[in-house]
Amino acid sequence: MANRNHSLLRRFALATWTLAALSLLASPVPDAEAKRPALPERQAATTAISPGNIIKLSAGQDFQDALNTASPGDVILLTAGATFSGPFTLPAKPGTDETTSRWITIRSSASPPMLPEAGQRVSPAHAGAMATLTSSRGAIISTQPGARFYRFIGIKFTPASSSDGVWLKELVRLDNHTLSSPWRNTVPQARHFIFERCYFHGDARVGTRRGVVLNAGSTAILDSHFSDFKIRGEDSQAIVGWNGTGPYLIRNNYLEAAGENIMFGGGDPSVENLVPSDITITGNHLTKPLSWRSSDRWTIKNLLELKNARRVLIQGNLLEYNWPQAQNGFSVLFTVRNQDGSAPWSTVEDITFSHNIIRHVASGINILGHDDHHPSQQTRRILIHNNVFYDIGGDWGEGRLLQLLEGAADISFTHNTALVSGNVLTAEGRPNPDLIFTRNIVSHNAYGIVGRDKSPGSASLAFYFPNARINRNIFIGGSARFYPGDNYFPKTITRVGFADPKSHDYRLAETGVPDAGASIAELCGFISNADKPVFCEQ
């Protein structure tokens, strides 16, 4: 009887809390008006027309000669299982203007079911159905000035085989040669590339620094697998770009790298005012193998970093496994950098980060308003919406959810569910005007929202976040006396009404609070089928 009474009391308490929260969230106070970020204005091509001749190559035949002699619209068919040793250069071709857009397609001779259908991600298990391009020096693939309209399907890119390992700085380097002497303004830029259902594999023994360098124009990387991009003492990336215009599409890939799995910026563009723009990163799995944590051999930084980028959509990705080593453990960085001091136009602006899952990491998102080493533009207009953060901190690290430094403007953090072990929001340096923080469900912990040298809550908000809107949030374990009135503070996670928080099912039960936190059903609709967690299947 005692247990039954306890259960009834618990239900009554939850119902009472829910009614109060319903009243709060249904109040007529309007949501804050946000300066919404612009979405990408251009999209990279994902389909290609190759109506020309088919050039068949077997192992030992000259792939570079085939590239040189192929006409726009031709298909170079490489025998599945064959290896072709480079390096290779993609030549510029006459007749590849924007009106005809006839592509040269390089593909494996294998077809489904040996290779997955278009739209399905490959894995190392498909390597036997691929043709392999390899090299022991230089990039395996590089571009001539003005190279354009090349498509790769079902190709494996990897350093040459050796028992001691073969060091390559990068596997594929797409260079925008119009942006550096002597080609500036003399030839069209390299652009229009598609890599589809390909396998980019660094050297497992000695590592490879970069998978694909995106220093060209329009490029799409689809349904591919990247692994073993790692190095000690330097940054490594699966995909990186700093000297190309965009647009870029990175969709439905497995991306593994020790430094930054994806990064834009990190080097100064060689033409004035260039900002990599119109970038879509969707449906990917960004991760680091746990064996890298135990070995401590490779330089670990973060999962995704923007240092110079504009109009970026990051949507429906699974980001997991990141820990402090060469950085402090934040998994996502929107940190503007005029990297070498010669690009004061560098900016991070118009960023949408939505419908993502971030888990098993030391901390969440770090935002830097101004470069604190060289002059830069202000970071502004970032929307972080409908994401789920869990297992943030604890054994992984400090457990901070969001950090704003040095005066970022127009940051919106809305409809997120975040279970962390540290601060909700940490600030330092210049104030961050016009913050919107609404309708989130977050763990408050000891300090909640706090800035350097200020008390948590209202004092930190007043100094570091002028004109902020902090309302309609559920702060689990916080105290109402430190925050604006239209927020709510359940004592424990059990009072929120999650379906099953112990198994990370953060759907709100019927007794839970509506219109707060992430919409799990909506979020799961954006996650790739290959990456959906168990709670998306319920």
N, C-alpha and C positions, 0 to 999 in steps of 0.2 A: 504494500500500500504506500509506503514511504517513497519508493522509486516512482510509482505512478503519480503521486502528488508532485514530486520534483519535476517530472516530465510535463505535467499540466502547467505548473508555474513557469517553466521555461518557455512553453508555447505561448502562454499569456504575455510574458515579457517581450517575446519576439513580435507578437501581434501588436502590442502597445507601441513598441519602437517603430514598427512598420507603418502604423497609422500616422505617427508623428512625422515620419520621413515622407510619407505620401502627401501630407498636408504641406510640408516644406517645399517639395519638388513640384507640386501642382500650383504653387503660388503664382500670381500674375506678374511677378517681377520679370521683365524681359531679359533674355540672354544678352551678354555684352556684344557689341558690334566689333567684329574683328576685321583687320586689314588682311584679307585672305590672300595667300600666295597664288601667283599665276602658275598654271600648269604648263607642261611642255607644249610648245607651239608647233613643233615639227616632229615627225616620226621617221625613224630609219625604216628602209624597205625590208620586208620579211619574205617576199616572194620574188622570183626571178624567172625570166624567159630565156631559154637557151635552145633555139630552134635549129641550130646549125649542125655541123658534122660531129660525129663521135670519134674521139681519138683514144684508142685502147692502148694501155701500157702495162707490161708485165714487169716483174722484178728484173733489175739490171738495165732497163731501158732508160733513156734520158728524159727525165721529167722537165728539166730546165729548157731543153730544146722544144718540148711540147708546149710549154708556156710561151716561148718566143714565137712559135709558128701558129698558135691557135688564133682564130679570128673571133671577134665578138659574136656571141651566140653559140660557140662550140662547147662541147662537153669533153673533158679529159677524164676518162674512166680508168681508174687505178685498180689493179687486181687486188681483191681482198686478201689480206695476209702478206702481201708483198711489202718490202721496205725500199724506200728511195732516199738516198743519202745526199744532203745538200751541203752548204746553204743554197737557198733558192730566192730569186727576186721576181716579183710580179711586175712585168713591164707595162708601160703605158701603151695603149692601143688607139690607133685612129678609128673613128666611127663609134666611140663610146661617149657621145654627148648626152645631155639630159633628155633629149627628145626621143632617142631610139632605145636607150637603156637595155641593150642586149648584153647579157651577162656571160662570162666564161665560168662554167661550173666545173669544179674539180671534185669528184666523188668516188667513193668505193664502189666496186662492182657488186657488192652485196646489197640485197634488198630485203624488205620485211618478209618473213619474221626474223631473219638473222640480225637485222638492225631494226630498232623500233620505228613505228610510224612517225611522221612529222607531228610535233606537238608532245611527244613522249621523250623523257629524259634518258640519255644513255648512261651506262655505268661501266666500270672496268670489265664486267662480264661480257661486254660487247666488243672488246678489243680485237678478238679474233676475226670479226667480220669487217674490220677496218683496214685500210691501207695506211702504212706508217711513213711519215716524213720525219727525217732525223738529221742531225748534224753534230759534229764534234767541235765546231767553231762558229762564232757569230750567231745571229738569229736564224732559225730554220727558215722562216719566211720574212722577207722585208719588201719594201715597195720602192719602185722608181718614182721620180717626180711625176705627178699626174696619173698614176695608176688608179684604175677605178673599175667597178662592176666585176668583182670576183666573188664567187660563192663556193664554200667548202662544205661538203656533206659526208659524214661518216669517215673522217680522217683522224688519225692519231698523231699528235705532235709530241715528240719526246727526244731528249738528248741521246746521242749514240751510245750503244751499250759498251760497258767496260766494268771489269770486276772492281776497279778502284773508283768508279764513278766518273762522270764527265760534267764539268762545270760549264753551263751556259748562262749568260746574264738574262736572256729572255728567249722565249720560243717564237713568238710572232711579234714583229714590230711594224706597225702601220704608221708611217711617217707623213706628216703634213709638210712636204718640202717647200711649199710656198711661204712658210712662216720663218724661214731662216736663209741666210745667204748661202749660195749665190742665186737661189731660185725665186726669191721673193718677188711677187708680182709679175713673173715672167711665164709661168705655166699654171694650168689648173691644179688645184689641190688634189691630193690623193683622197678618194672617198668612195662610198658605196661598196661595202664589204658585208658578207653574211657568213657566219660560222654556225653551222647547224648540226646537231647530233655528233659533235666532235669530242675527242678525249685529249686533254692537255695534261701531260704528266711530267712533272719535274723529276730530277734524279733523286731517287730515294736515299742514296748514300750521302751525297755531298750537297744536295739541294739545288734549286734553280730560283733565281731571284724573281722573275716575272713570267706570267703566262702570256698575256696579250697586252701590248702597249697601244693605247688608243690615241695616237697623235695624228689622226686624220679626220676626215669628215664622216658622214653618215655611215654607221656600222651597227649591225645587229649580231648578238651572240645568244644563241637559242639552244635549249635542250641539251646542254653539254656538261662535261665533268672535268673539273680542275682539281689536281691534287699534287702534294709535295712541292709547293712553292714556299721555300724556307731558306734562311741564311742566318748566320750569326754575325752580329755587329752592324748590320744594315737592315733597312726595311725591305720586305718582300711583299709581293702582291700577286693575286690571281689575275686581276684586271686593274689597270691603272692608266690614267690619261691626264696630261697637263698642257699639251700644246696643240690641241685639236678643237674644232669648232662645234662638233656634234652635228645632228642629233645622234644619240646612242640609245639602243635598246638592249638590256641585259635581262633575259627572261627564261625562267625555268631551268636554272643551272645549279649544279652542286659546286660550291666555291670554297676551296680550302687554301689558306695561306697563313703564315706565321705573323707577318707584319700587319698589313691591312688587307683584308680579303678583297675589298674594292676601295679604290681611292681616286678622287679627282683633285688635282692640284699637287703640291709637293715639289714643284719646280716652276720657275718663272716662265711664262710664255715668251716666245721670241718676237712676237708682234704686239704692238701697242693695243691695249684694251681687249685682248682676247680673254674670254671667259668660257670654259666648256659649258655648253648650254643644251637644254631640251633633252634631259637624260631620264629614262624610265628604267627603274630597277624593280622587277616584279616577279613573284613566284619562285624565288631562289632560296637555296639553303646555304647559309654562310656559317662556317664552323671551323674549329680547330681540333685535331685529334688529341685525346687526353694523354696519349703517350708523349706528346710534346711537353706536357706539364711535368710529368714524372722525370723526363730526361734532362730538362732545363738546358737543352743544347741550342735551341733556335731563339731568335729575338722575337718576342711576343709583344704586340701592341693592341690592336683593336679589330673589330669586324667590319666596320665601314667608316670612312672618313671623307669629309668634304672640306677642302681648303680653298678652293676657287671654283665655284659652280653656281649656275643660275637656272632656275626652272627645272627642278628635279622632283620626280615622283617616285617614292620608295614605298611599295605597296605589296602586301601579301607575302612577305618573306619570313622565313624562320631563321632567327639569329641565335646561336647558342655556343657556349663554351669559350669564355674569355676570362683571363685572370691577370693580376698585376705581375709585371716583370720589367720590360723596358718602358712601360707606361703604368699609369695608376689603376688600370682595370676597367675604365669606361668602355662600353662595347660599341657605342656609336658617337662619333665626333662631328659636330658642325662648327669647325674652328677655322675661321678665316686666317690665311697666311699669305703675306707677300714674302714668299719663301726665301728668296735670295736677295731681296731688297730692291729689285729693279721693276717690280710690277705693283705700283701703289693702287691700281684699279682693282686689285683682287677683292673678291666679294663672295659671300655665301648668302644667297637671297632667293626667295620664292621656293621654299622647300616644303613638300608635303610628305609626311611620314605617317602612313595610316595602315590599319588592318595587319599589323605585324605581330609576331610572337617573339619576345626576347626572354631567354631563360638561361639558367646555369652560368651566370656571369657575375663579375665582381660589382659592377655598377652599370647604370643605364645610359643616359645621354648627357654629353658635355657640350655646351654651347659657349663660344667665345665671341664677344661683340666686336672687338677690334684686335688686330694683331698687336701683341705686346712687345714685338721686336722691331718691326718695320711699319711704316705707314700703310694703312689699308682702308677699304671702305667698311661701312658698318654692316654686320650681320643683321638681317631683318626679314620679316614675314616668313616665319616657320610655323607650320601647323602640325602638331603631334596629336593624332586623333584615332580613337577606337583601336588601341593596341592593348595587348596583355603582356605584363611583365611579371614573372614569378621566378622563385629561387634566385633572387638577386641579393648578393651578399652572403652572409653566413660563412661557410667554408670557402667560398670563392673570393671574398674580399670585403670591402667597406660597406657595400650595400646602399649607395646613394642612388636615388631615382633620377634626379634631374639637377644639373649644375649650370648656372648662368654666371658668366664672368665678363667684366669689362664692357658692359653697356650694349647688349643686344636689344633690338627693338621689335615690337609686334610679334611676340612669341605667344602662341595659343596651344594650350594643353587641355584637351577636352575629351570626355567620354573614354577615359582609359581606366583599366583595372591594373593595379600595381601592388604586389606584395613584396616588400623589400625589408631589409634588416636595418637600414640606416635612414638618413634624412630624406624627406620628400623632395625638398627644394633647397639648394645651397647656393649662396651668392657671395661674390667678392668683387672688389674694384668698383668701376663706375656703375651707376644705377641702370636698370633695365626697364625702360618706360613701356607702358601699355601692355603689360602681361595679362593674358586671359587664362584663368585656371578654373574650369567649371565642369561640373557633373562627372567628376572622377571618383573612384573608390580606391583609397590608398591606405597603406599602413602608416600611421603617424610616427610611432617609435618615440625616442626621447626628445627630439628637437623639432621634428616636422619641417616647417619652413624657417630657415635661419640664415642670417648673413654674418659675415665676419665682424666681430666686435659689437654685435647687436643681440639683444635678447630674442629668443624664438617668437614667432607669431607676429603680432601687430607692430612691434618696433622694427623688426627686419623688413616687414612689408612696407612700412612708411618710408624707410630710407632707400632700400634697394629696388623697390618696384612701384615708382610713382604712377598714379592713375591705373593701378592694377584692378582687375575684377576677379575676386576669389569668392565664388558662390556656388551653392548647390552641390557641394562635394560631401563625400562620406569619408571622414578621417577616422580610421579605426584606432581607438585608444587615445585620441587627443583630448584636449580640453577646450570647451567652447569659449572660455574667457579670454583666450589669446587670439581669436579670429573673428572675422565679420559674422554677423548674426545668421545669415541664411546658409549655414553649413550644419552638418550633423555629425555626432561623435559617439557611435556605439562603442561600448567598452571592449568587445571582443569580436573576432571574425565570425563567430557563430551567430551573431545577431544581424549580420548583413543579409543572410538568406541565400548564400551560394548553394548550388545544387550539391556539391561534394568537394569542399576546399582541400580535404586531405589528399584527394587524387587530382588536384588542380583543375577541377571542373568548376569554372567560375561563371557558369550560366546562373542567372537568378531564378530561383524557384518561384512558384506562384505567390508565396508569402514574402518574396524579396522586394527590393525597392525598384520600381520601374524608372527607366530613363536616367539611370546613373551607371557609371562604369561602361565597359565595352559591351557592344552587342556581339555575343559569341557567334551566333548564327551568321551574322553579316561578315565577321572576320573570317570564319572558316570557309566562306565562299570564295575568298581570295587566295587562300593557301593552296599550293600545289598538292595534287593528290599524293605525290611521293612523300610529302612532308607533314601531312595532317596528323596532329596528336590524337590520342584516344578520345578526348572530350569533343572533338569535331565529329566523331562518328556516332555520337549518342543522340 
